[in-house]
Amino acid sequence: MKELLEYRDNMSLRDVLNRLEKLEIIDSAQEWIEFRKVRNAATHEYPDNEDEVIEAINNMLAAYKKIKLIYENIKKIFSN
């Protein structure tokens, strides 16, 4: 897509996400920020916090399902 050529190395993640949202490649930049929070929570949990680990795993599974749908949408966009 020609629109993606506007990407610059110095763009913040938020800028990139906002651009992808504007191009309707992702539904929500904020949702991707939430995915990162889920990832961060999961990677910083310790095994002795069993309830928090279980919650983090459940959140990761929910995020995975959404990300997989987004990935399928991206494949459709770029295969045309």
N, CA, C and O atoms as CSV, one atom per row, in Angstrom:
chain,resi,resn,atom,element,x,y,z
A,1,MET,N,N,0.837,-1.192,0.000
A,1,MET,CA,C,0.000,0.000,0.000
A,1,MET,C,C,0.876,1.247,0.000
A,1,MET,O,O,1.808,1.379,0.793
A,2,LYS,N,N,0.559,2.122,-0.881
A,2,LYS,CA,C,1.317,3.363,-0.999
A,2,LYS,C,C,1.294,4.162,0.309
A,2,LYS,O,O,2.291,4.789,0.667
A,3,GLU,N,N,0.161,4.142,1.023
A,3,GLU,CA,C,0.008,4.911,2.251
A,3,GLU,C,C,1.036,4.519,3.319
A,3,GLU,O,O,1.434,5.345,4.140
A,4,LEU,N,N,1.453,3.276,3.297
A,4,LEU,CA,C,2.404,2.812,4.303
A,4,LEU,C,C,3.801,3.352,4.060
A,4,LEU,O,O,4.648,3.282,4.950
A,5,LEU,N,N,4.058,3.882,2.890
A,5,LEU,CA,C,5.374,4.443,2.602
A,5,LEU,C,C,5.655,5.692,3.433
A,5,LEU,O,O,6.781,6.189,3.456
A,6,GLU,N,N,4.640,6.190,4.107
A,6,GLU,CA,C,4.808,7.361,4.960
A,6,GLU,C,C,5.452,7.017,6.292
A,6,GLU,O,O,5.716,7.912,7.095
A,7,TYR,N,N,5.708,5.753,6.542
A,7,TYR,CA,C,6.344,5.329,7.786
A,7,TYR,C,C,7.766,5.876,7.862
A,7,TYR,O,O,8.498,5.882,6.873
A,8,ARG,N,N,8.139,6.331,9.045
A,8,ARG,CA,C,9.504,6.813,9.295
A,8,ARG,C,C,10.059,6.114,10.528
A,8,ARG,O,O,9.312,5.806,11.457
A,9,ASP,N,N,11.344,5.866,10.541
A,9,ASP,CA,C,11.988,5.170,11.663
A,9,ASP,C,C,11.808,5.891,12.991
A,9,ASP,O,O,11.804,5.254,14.044
A,10,ASN,N,N,11.661,7.192,12.955
A,10,ASN,CA,C,11.557,7.949,14.203
A,10,ASN,C,C,10.126,8.054,14.733
A,10,ASN,O,O,9.881,8.758,15.713
A,11,MET,N,N,9.186,7.365,14.097
A,11,MET,CA,C,7.793,7.398,14.561
A,11,MET,C,C,7.654,6.587,15.849
A,11,MET,O,O,8.237,5.512,15.985
A,12,SER,N,N,6.883,7.114,16.779
A,12,SER,CA,C,6.605,6.370,18.005
A,12,SER,C,C,5.619,5.242,17.695
A,12,SER,O,O,4.930,5.264,16.675
A,13,LEU,N,N,5.568,4.269,18.584
A,13,LEU,CA,C,4.611,3.179,18.399
A,13,LEU,C,C,3.199,3.741,18.306
A,13,LEU,O,O,2.404,3.295,17.479
A,14,ARG,N,N,2.892,4.705,19.141
A,14,ARG,CA,C,1.558,5.304,19.139
A,14,ARG,C,C,1.244,5.921,17.771
A,14,ARG,O,O,0.129,5.781,17.268
A,15,ASP,N,N,2.227,6.605,17.169
A,15,ASP,CA,C,2.036,7.190,15.845
A,15,ASP,C,C,1.776,6.111,14.794
A,15,ASP,O,O,0.898,6.264,13.945
A,16,VAL,N,N,2.532,5.037,14.856
A,16,VAL,CA,C,2.355,3.929,13.917
A,16,VAL,C,C,0.963,3.329,14.080
A,16,VAL,O,O,0.261,3.095,13.096
A,17,LEU,N,N,0.566,3.082,15.328
A,17,LEU,CA,C,-0.752,2.507,15.581
A,17,LEU,C,C,-1.864,3.430,15.111
A,17,LEU,O,O,-2.843,2.978,14.518
A,18,ASN,N,N,-1.716,4.711,15.371
A,18,ASN,CA,C,-2.723,5.671,14.918
A,18,ASN,C,C,-2.827,5.674,13.396
A,18,ASN,O,O,-3.921,5.771,12.840
A,19,ARG,N,N,-1.692,5.567,12.734
A,19,ARG,CA,C,-1.684,5.521,11.264
A,19,ARG,C,C,-2.382,4.259,10.759
A,19,ARG,O,O,-3.178,4.318,9.822
A,20,LEU,N,N,-2.082,3.122,11.380
A,20,LEU,CA,C,-2.722,1.863,10.982
A,20,LEU,C,C,-4.232,1.917,11.212
A,20,LEU,O,O,-5.011,1.381,10.424
A,21,GLU,N,N,-4.626,2.567,12.292
A,21,GLU,CA,C,-6.062,2.724,12.554
A,21,GLU,C,C,-6.702,3.612,11.486
A,21,GLU,O,O,-7.783,3.304,10.984
A,22,LYS,N,N,-6.044,4.693,11.146
A,22,LYS,CA,C,-6.571,5.599,10.132
A,22,LYS,C,C,-6.720,4.895,8.785
A,22,LYS,O,O,-7.669,5.153,8.044
A,23,LEU,N,N,-5.781,4.007,8.474
A,23,LEU,CA,C,-5.844,3.246,7.229
A,23,LEU,C,C,-6.803,2.062,7.310
A,23,LEU,O,O,-6.976,1.323,6.341
A,24,GLU,N,N,-7.435,1.889,8.494
A,24,GLU,CA,C,-8.382,0.806,8.759
A,24,GLU,C,C,-7.745,-0.575,8.636
A,24,GLU,O,O,-8.399,-1.547,8.258
A,25,ILE,N,N,-6.456,-0.640,8.963
A,25,ILE,CA,C,-5.768,-1.927,9.004
A,25,ILE,C,C,-5.994,-2.566,10.370
A,25,ILE,O,O,-6.109,-3.786,10.483
A,26,ILE,N,N,-6.058,-1.730,11.404
A,26,ILE,CA,C,-6.474,-2.194,12.730
A,26,ILE,C,C,-7.693,-1.377,13.127
A,26,ILE,O,O,-7.885,-0.256,12.657
A,27,ASP,N,N,-8.514,-1.951,13.998
A,27,ASP,CA,C,-9.728,-1.254,14.431
A,27,ASP,C,C,-9.439,-0.157,15.449
A,27,ASP,O,O,-10.099,0.882,15.466
A,28,SER,N,N,-8.430,-0.408,16.307
A,28,SER,CA,C,-8.221,0.502,17.417
A,28,SER,C,C,-6.762,0.531,17.850
A,28,SER,O,O,-6.185,-0.498,18.200
A,29,ALA,N,N,-6.178,1.715,17.821
A,29,ALA,CA,C,-4.814,1.873,18.328
A,29,ALA,C,C,-4.789,1.568,19.821
A,29,ALA,O,O,-3.847,0.954,20.321
A,30,GLN,N,N,-5.827,2.000,20.528
A,30,GLN,CA,C,-5.875,1.775,21.973
A,30,GLN,C,C,-5.908,0.287,22.307
A,30,GLN,O,O,-5.325,-0.140,23.303
A,31,GLU,N,N,-6.585,-0.497,21.481
A,31,GLU,CA,C,-6.626,-1.933,21.714
A,31,GLU,C,C,-5.218,-2.524,21.666
A,31,GLU,O,O,-4.897,-3.418,22.450
A,32,TRP,N,N,-4.374,-2.032,20.750
A,32,TRP,CA,C,-2.992,-2.521,20.664
A,32,TRP,C,C,-2.176,-2.104,21.887
A,32,TRP,O,O,-1.294,-2.842,22.327
A,33,ILE,N,N,-2.465,-0.935,22.432
A,33,ILE,CA,C,-1.805,-0.517,23.681
A,33,ILE,C,C,-2.199,-1.489,24.787
A,33,ILE,O,O,-1.369,-1.868,25.613
A,34,GLU,N,N,-3.468,-1.891,24.800
A,34,GLU,CA,C,-3.937,-2.863,25.798
A,34,GLU,C,C,-3.264,-4.220,25.602
A,34,GLU,O,O,-2.926,-4.885,26.581
A,35,PHE,N,N,-3.063,-4.644,24.342
A,35,PHE,CA,C,-2.342,-5.894,24.081
A,35,PHE,C,C,-0.943,-5.836,24.691
A,35,PHE,O,O,-0.468,-6.813,25.270
A,36,ARG,N,N,-0.301,-4.702,24.559
A,36,ARG,CA,C,1.052,-4.549,25.135
A,36,ARG,C,C,1.009,-4.632,26.663
A,36,ARG,O,O,1.905,-5.202,27.286
A,37,LYS,N,N,-0.037,-4.060,27.256
A,37,LYS,CA,C,-0.172,-4.140,28.716
A,37,LYS,C,C,-0.360,-5.583,29.160
A,37,LYS,O,O,0.200,-6.008,30.171
A,38,VAL,N,N,-1.156,-6.339,28.395
A,38,VAL,CA,C,-1.364,-7.760,28.695
A,38,VAL,C,C,-0.035,-8.499,28.617
A,38,VAL,O,O,0.303,-9.288,29.499
A,39,ARG,N,N,0.714,-8.234,27.548
A,39,ARG,CA,C,2.023,-8.870,27.388
A,39,ARG,C,C,2.951,-8.518,28.541
A,39,ARG,O,O,3.617,-9.391,29.098
A,40,ASN,N,N,2.993,-7.246,28.894
A,40,ASN,CA,C,3.866,-6.823,29.982
A,40,ASN,C,C,3.466,-7.457,31.307
A,40,ASN,O,O,4.323,-7.885,32.079
A,41,ALA,N,N,2.182,-7.515,31.567
A,41,ALA,CA,C,1.712,-8.128,32.812
A,41,ALA,C,C,2.095,-9.600,32.862
A,41,ALA,O,O,2.519,-10.105,33.901
A,42,ALA,N,N,1.943,-10.280,31.738
A,42,ALA,CA,C,2.234,-11.718,31.688
A,42,ALA,C,C,3.721,-11.994,31.862
A,42,ALA,O,O,4.100,-12.966,32.516
A,43,THR,N,N,4.548,-11.163,31.293
A,43,THR,CA,C,5.992,-11.420,31.359
A,43,THR,C,C,6.616,-10.976,32.670
A,43,THR,O,O,7.766,-11.309,32.956
A,44,HIS,N,N,5.871,-10.232,33.464
A,44,HIS,CA,C,6.424,-9.764,34.734
A,44,HIS,C,C,5.793,-10.426,35.950
A,44,HIS,O,O,6.052,-10.022,37.084
A,45,GLU,N,N,4.965,-11.441,35.717
A,45,GLU,CA,C,4.373,-12.179,36.830
A,45,GLU,C,C,5.346,-13.251,37.322
A,45,GLU,O,O,6.193,-13.739,36.574
A,46,TYR,N,N,5.202,-13.591,38.568
A,46,TYR,CA,C,6.058,-14.604,39.172
A,46,TYR,C,C,5.224,-15.836,39.506
A,46,TYR,O,O,4.055,-15.704,39.868
A,47,PRO,N,N,5.798,-17.023,39.394
A,47,PRO,CA,C,5.048,-18.267,39.596
A,47,PRO,C,C,4.318,-18.364,40.938
A,47,PRO,O,O,3.306,-19.058,41.031
A,48,ASP,N,N,4.804,-17.692,41.968
A,48,ASP,CA,C,4.147,-17.791,43.272
A,48,ASP,C,C,2.855,-16.979,43.352
A,48,ASP,O,O,2.104,-17.123,44.317
A,49,ASN,N,N,2.578,-16.133,42.366
A,49,ASN,CA,C,1.324,-15.380,42.303
A,49,ASN,C,C,0.364,-16.125,41.376
A,49,ASN,O,O,0.032,-15.640,40.294
A,50,GLU,N,N,-0.075,-17.298,41.807
A,50,GLU,CA,C,-0.835,-18.196,40.938
A,50,GLU,C,C,-2.074,-17.537,40.323
A,50,GLU,O,O,-2.303,-17.673,39.122
A,51,ASP,N,N,-2.860,-16.842,41.104
A,51,ASP,CA,C,-4.071,-16.209,40.578
A,51,ASP,C,C,-3.743,-15.171,39.511
A,51,ASP,O,O,-4.437,-15.081,38.499
A,52,GLU,N,N,-2.693,-14.388,39.731
A,52,GLU,CA,C,-2.303,-13.377,38.758
A,52,GLU,C,C,-1.746,-14.018,37.488
A,52,GLU,O,O,-1.969,-13.509,36.390
A,53,VAL,N,N,-1.034,-15.115,37.627
A,53,VAL,CA,C,-0.506,-15.833,36.462
A,53,VAL,C,C,-1.661,-16.386,35.633
A,53,VAL,O,O,-1.654,-16.280,34.407
A,54,ILE,N,N,-2.649,-16.976,36.298
A,54,ILE,CA,C,-3.821,-17.523,35.593
A,54,ILE,C,C,-4.566,-16.400,34.870
A,54,ILE,O,O,-4.963,-16.561,33.716
A,55,GLU,N,N,-4.752,-15.277,35.538
A,55,GLU,CA,C,-5.424,-14.142,34.906
A,55,GLU,C,C,-4.630,-13.647,33.696
A,55,GLU,O,O,-5.210,-13.339,32.654
A,56,ALA,N,N,-3.319,-13.572,33.832
A,56,ALA,CA,C,-2.473,-13.122,32.722
A,56,ALA,C,C,-2.582,-14.083,31.536
A,56,ALA,O,O,-2.656,-13.643,30.388
A,57,ILE,N,N,-2.593,-15.374,31.802
A,57,ILE,CA,C,-2.725,-16.368,30.725
A,57,ILE,C,C,-4.078,-16.232,30.037
A,57,ILE,O,O,-4.155,-16.271,28.809
A,58,ASN,N,N,-5.127,-16.076,30.804
A,58,ASN,CA,C,-6.464,-15.899,30.220
A,58,ASN,C,C,-6.529,-14.630,29.366
A,58,ASN,O,O,-7.130,-14.628,28.292
A,59,ASN,N,N,-5.911,-13.563,29.849
A,59,ASN,CA,C,-5.880,-12.315,29.085
A,59,ASN,C,C,-5.076,-12.477,27.789
A,59,ASN,O,O,-5.441,-11.925,26.752
A,60,MET,N,N,-3.985,-13.236,27.860
A,60,MET,CA,C,-3.176,-13.479,26.661
A,60,MET,C,C,-3.962,-14.286,25.635
A,60,MET,O,O,-3.887,-14.004,24.440
A,61,LEU,N,N,-4.706,-15.274,26.083
A,61,LEU,CA,C,-5.510,-16.078,25.159
A,61,LEU,C,C,-6.579,-15.235,24.466
A,61,LEU,O,O,-6.812,-15.377,23.266
A,62,ALA,N,N,-7.216,-14.368,25.223
A,62,ALA,CA,C,-8.225,-13.481,24.636
A,62,ALA,C,C,-7.574,-12.536,23.628
A,62,ALA,O,O,-8.119,-12.305,22.548
A,63,ALA,N,N,-6.420,-11.997,23.978
A,63,ALA,CA,C,-5.707,-11.098,23.064
A,63,ALA,C,C,-5.264,-11.849,21.819
A,63,ALA,O,O,-5.348,-11.319,20.711
A,64,TYR,N,N,-4.793,-13.076,21.992
A,64,TYR,CA,C,-4.354,-13.882,20.851
A,64,TYR,C,C,-5.475,-14.057,19.832
A,64,TYR,O,O,-5.253,-13.939,18.627
A,65,LYS,N,N,-6.672,-14.337,20.323
A,65,LYS,CA,C,-7.805,-14.538,19.414
A,65,LYS,C,C,-8.078,-13.276,18.603
A,65,LYS,O,O,-8.350,-13.352,17.405
A,66,LYS,N,N,-8.006,-12.118,19.252
A,66,LYS,CA,C,-8.226,-10.859,18.550
A,66,LYS,C,C,-7.096,-10.582,17.558
A,66,LYS,O,O,-7.347,-10.156,16.431
A,67,ILE,N,N,-5.861,-10.822,17.978
A,67,ILE,CA,C,-4.712,-10.565,17.113
A,67,ILE,C,C,-4.746,-11.480,15.894
A,67,ILE,O,O,-4.384,-11.066,14.792
A,68,LYS,N,N,-5.175,-12.705,16.088
A,68,LYS,CA,C,-5.271,-13.638,14.953
A,68,LYS,C,C,-6.270,-13.126,13.922
A,68,LYS,O,O,-6.007,-13.207,12.722
A,69,LEU,N,N,-7.408,-12.602,14.364
A,69,LEU,CA,C,-8.388,-12.037,13.442
A,69,LEU,C,C,-7.817,-10.825,12.712
A,69,LEU,O,O,-8.049,-10.647,11.516
A,70,ILE,N,N,-7.082,-10.008,13.425
A,70,ILE,CA,C,-6.453,-8.837,12.818
A,70,ILE,C,C,-5.442,-9.283,11.764
A,70,ILE,O,O,-5.378,-8.710,10.677
A,71,TYR,N,N,-4.663,-10.294,12.084
A,71,TYR,CA,C,-3.676,-10.826,11.146
A,71,TYR,C,C,-4.356,-11.324,9.867
A,71,TYR,O,O,-3.888,-11.054,8.761
A,72,GLU,N,N,-5.452,-12.044,10.029
A,72,GLU,CA,C,-6.183,-12.534,8.862
A,72,GLU,C,C,-6.686,-11.365,8.009
A,72,GLU,O,O,-6.658,-11.436,6.780
A,73,ASN,N,N,-7.141,-10.303,8.650
A,73,ASN,CA,C,-7.603,-9.118,7.938
A,73,ASN,C,C,-6.445,-8.471,7.180
A,73,ASN,O,O,-6.614,-8.064,6.031
A,74,ILE,N,N,-5.289,-8.372,7.798
A,74,ILE,CA,C,-4.113,-7.780,7.161
A,74,ILE,C,C,-3.717,-8.601,5.939
A,74,ILE,O,O,-3.381,-8.038,4.897
A,75,LYS,N,N,-3.753,-9.927,6.059
A,75,LYS,CA,C,-3.424,-10.776,4.911
A,75,LYS,C,C,-4.372,-10.504,3.746
A,75,LYS,O,O,-3.944,-10.458,2.593
A,76,LYS,N,N,-5.659,-10.323,4.046
A,76,LYS,CA,C,-6.642,-10.044,2.996
A,76,LYS,C,C,-6.340,-8.696,2.330
A,76,LYS,O,O,-6.393,-8.578,1.105
A,77,ILE,N,N,-6.028,-7.697,3.130
A,77,ILE,CA,C,-5.757,-6.365,2.605
A,77,ILE,C,C,-4.582,-6.387,1.635
A,77,ILE,O,O,-4.640,-5.777,0.568
A,78,PHE,N,N,-3.520,-7.090,2.006
A,78,PHE,CA,C,-2.301,-7.065,1.203
A,78,PHE,C,C,-2.260,-8.122,0.110
A,78,PHE,O,O,-1.329,-8.140,-0.695
A,79,SER,N,N,-3.248,-8.994,0.068
A,79,SER,CA,C,-3.277,-9.979,-1.008
A,79,SER,C,C,-4.052,-9.447,-2.216
A,79,SER,O,O,-4.034,-10.051,-3.289
A,80,ASN,N,N,-4.718,-8.333,-2.035
A,80,ASN,CA,C,-5.495,-7.731,-3.144
A,80,ASN,C,C,-4.671,-6.780,-3.955
A,80,ASN,O,O,-5.171,-6.194,-4.916
